[in-house]
Amino acid sequence: MRAVTVAAAVLALAGVSGCSGDFDPASYLAPGSLRVLGVVADPPEAAAGGTSTLTAITPDLPTMPTWDWVVCTQPPPPGTSSVDPLCFEADMGDFLVHVAGNGPSATVTMPATASPSTLGIPDAGGGLYLPIIAHATVGASTLDTEYGLRLAVPNYPNHNPTIASASLVGEPLDASPMEVSELSTDPAAPTPVAAGSEPTLRLTLTADSFESFPQLTGTPPNVTIMTATEQPRFFWYADAGIFTNDTTGSEQPDTQLKLDDGKHHPPRTGDVINVFVVVHDDRGGTAFTHRYLVVQ
């Protein structure tokens, strides 16, 4: 999967875990900051000449950004799958195709000529990606995000993962079963958590989110095609506290949001905490959810 956010938001999509010293981790959402946490493509791939609708995942801002979506048809440098730097230069040539509209969503078309000769070297999963640049502007702040729309592979269609639940997990004091309750999606009725606590949060996906696909292993000319199963990763973000693990997955779906760390924006009683989880699979599929906690 190639879906990279550049400039100030590069760490947001990279899902860097933990932090160093007093620096804020990438999982911290500074209030009012322009961030792009990912891009959802529906569908997550397009055949040559086909279309997909892309939507940027952004935290709420007092002023909504204006967007300029650009499809870059400039081939990558020979022998690579890298995006040509010219894709980021405004009005450099007719290989930059501006998409109509200025909102957070845009419908883009995969060029009818899309192929390895125009999109570069496939990744291990056979993926070829069309670079799309989203320019977001709020006042004097700008942010460029690069997203790679996958060219559809015959016989192995990819679908976006589906989130089954995002839950608060309570640890019982006795031998009782764990208490698992769904996190609120309603900002007017957020899920309560105790001040100074470390609530355990869990994300799960539906079974059909784990799709099989052919994967190349080895180095040319000794290449073998294996059948692999997608292993989606979960990237956690919040505007208060700090996660013990800000990247999890199906084998380790839980993380804790530490609200008692004095260095990393501990919330006050009554504060509402915004929690985002962005899911990326191995072939460009994306899903996300926005949940709300309140400190009591």
N, C-alpha and C positions, 0 to 999 in steps of 0.2 A: 504494500500500500504506500502510495506517495501522496501525502497531503501535508504540505509544509507551510507554516506561517512564518513570514520573514519580518525583518525590522524588529519593533519592540515586542511583538508577540511570539517570537520564535520559540521561547521556552514553554509557552502555554500549550502548544500542540506536542511538544517533545515529551511532556509528562515527566519532567525531572523530579525525582523523589527526594524528599527531605530538604535540608537547607544547610548552609555553612555559616557559622557565626551568627550574626544578627541580621543577615540578609533575609528578605522575604522569599519563600519558595515560589515556584511558578504556579502552584495551586492557590495562592492567595489572590483574591480579587479585590484590588484597591478600589474603594468606592469612587465612582465617577471616572474611572480610567477606561480608555478605549481598548478593548480586548476582543480578539476573535478566538474562540475556543475550538473551533472546528467548522467544517462545512458539510452539510448533509446534501447528498445528491439523490434525487428520486426520478428514475431508478439510479443505482450507484454505478451503472455502466451504460454505454450507448454504442450501438452498432454504427458503422460508417453511414453518415447521412441521418442518423437518429438524433433524438433530443433528450435532454435531462434537465430538470429544474434544480438549481443549486440554491441553498439557503444558508447564510452565515449564522453561526451560533454566537450570540453576544449577550453579556449581562445587560440589565436595564441601565439606561443613561437618562439624565434629565432632558437632554436634547438628543434625538435620534440622529445617527450619522446619515449622510448622503453617500450613495454607493455608485461606483463606476466599474462595471464588470467588463473585462477584456479577454477575448479568446486569442491566444498567441499561436499562430500556425508556423512560426519560424522553426525549422528542424533543429534538433539539438546538435552540439558539436559532433563531428564524425566519431563513431565508435563509442558513444556515450549515451546515457539516458538523461543527462543533465539538462536543465532548462537554460536556454540561451539568455545571457544577461540583457540582451536587447528587448526581451519580453517586458522588462520593467521600465523601459524608457518610453515615456508618453509620445505618441504620434511619430514614432520612428519610421513607420512604413506600412504598406497595405497588409502586412502579415499580422497586424494588430486589429482585431475586429471587435468594435465596441457593441455591447449588447444593449438593447433598448431598456429604458427605465433607470431609476436611481434608488431603488429600495434594496432591502437585505436579501431579496430573492431574484433570480434571473434564470431564464430558460435559454440554454446554449445548445448549439448543434455540433455534433461530431462531424468534421469534414468528410465528404464522400471519398476523399483520397487518403484517409487515415490508414497507415500501414507502418511496418518497421522502418521503411525508408524516410517517413516523415515524423515518427514519434520516438525513434531511438531504439536502444537495446531493451528487450523484454526483461522483466525481473524474474526471480526464481519461480514465481507462479504464472509466468507467461504474460504478465501485465504490461500493457503499453498505455501511456497516459498523455492526454492532451492538457497542456498547461493553460490554466485560467487564472487571471490576476484580478483580485477584487481590491479596489482602492476605496477605503473608507475615510470620510472626512467629518470632523466635528469641530467647528470653529477653526483654531489654528493647528489642531492635532490631526495628523494623517497616519494611516496604517495600510501597508500593502500586504495582502495575503495571497500566497500561491496555492492553488489546489490542482491536483491531477485527476481529471476525469478519465476513468478506465475505458479503454476500447473493449467492447464485449467479445468474449471468447466463445466460439461455437461449442455447444453441447455442455458447457459448464457455466450456466448463468449464475451471477452473484446477486444476492438480495441484501438489503440493509438488515442488520440484526434487530431483534425486537426485545425491548426491555419488559420482563415479566413483573418485576417488583423492585422497589427501592425502599428499604425497611430500616427501622430502628430495632436493634436486638438488645433485649434486656437480659442481664445475667442474674438468675435467681440466687438467693442466699442459701437455698436448700437443694434437694435433689429434684425439684420441680423442673418441668421442661422449660427451655428458653422461651421468653416472651418475644414474639416477632410481630411488629405492627408497621403498617404501611406509612411512609413519610408523607406529609401533607403536600398536595399540589396547590393549595388555596392560601394565598398570602394573608387572607383575613382570618384563617383558622390554622396557624402553624402548629407543628408538632412540638410539645413542650419538652425541654431538657433542663437538667439542673445546672445552676451556676457553678462553675469550677469543676464540672464533671468531664468525663471522657466518653461520650456516647459512641457505641459501636454501630456503624452503618454498613448495610449489606446491599449489593446489587445482584440480581439474577436475570438471566435471559431465557427466552423460550428455547425449547430443544431444537427447533428448526433454524436457530441462529448459527449453529455449528455445521457449516456446509463442507462437503468434500470437494477437492479440486486437484488437478495434476500439478506436481511441483518438480522442477528440475533440480537434480543434485549432482555434485561433481563439477569438474572443470573440463572445457573442451580439449580434446575430442572425446573424453571419457565422461559422457553425460548420461544419467539415468533418469527416467521419468517415474516418480513415485506418486502415490495417492496420499494427500495430506488432508487434515481436517483443520478448519479455521479455529484459531485460538484468540478470540477477541480480547482486547485489553480495555480496562475501565480507568478513565482519568477523572480524578476528583478535584473539585474546586469549591472554595468557600470564601466569604468576605469577613470571616472572623476565625480565630483559632488556627490550629495547624494540624494536618493529618499525620498519623503515624506512618501511613503508606498512601501516597497520592496516586499510585498506579497499582491496580489490582487486576484480577481476572477470575475466570470460573473456578480455578483450583484454589484460589485465595480470594473469595469475594468480599471479605470484611476489611474495614479500616476503622480507626478511631479518630474522632475529631477532638483534639485536646483543647479544652476551653480554659484550662488553668495555667497555660504557659504565659508568663508575664511579658515575654519578649515578642510574642507574635499575635498582637491584636486581640487580647481576651475581651469578650463581649461583656456588657453590663446587663444587669437584670432588666428584663423588658425588651432587650434588643431582639430583632428578627434577623436570623442568619439565612442568607441565600446559599443553597448548595446546588451545584451543577455536577452531573456525571455525564461524560462523553465517552461513548463506546466506539472503538475502531476495530474492524475485523482485518483480515490479512489481504483483502483484495479491494479496498477502497470503500467498503460499506461503513456507514456511520449511523449512530442513534444517540439521542441525549434526553435527559430529563432535568427539570428544575424543581427542586423541593424547598420547603421552608421549615425552619426551626424557630422556636422562641425560648429565650432564657428565662427561667423562673427561679 
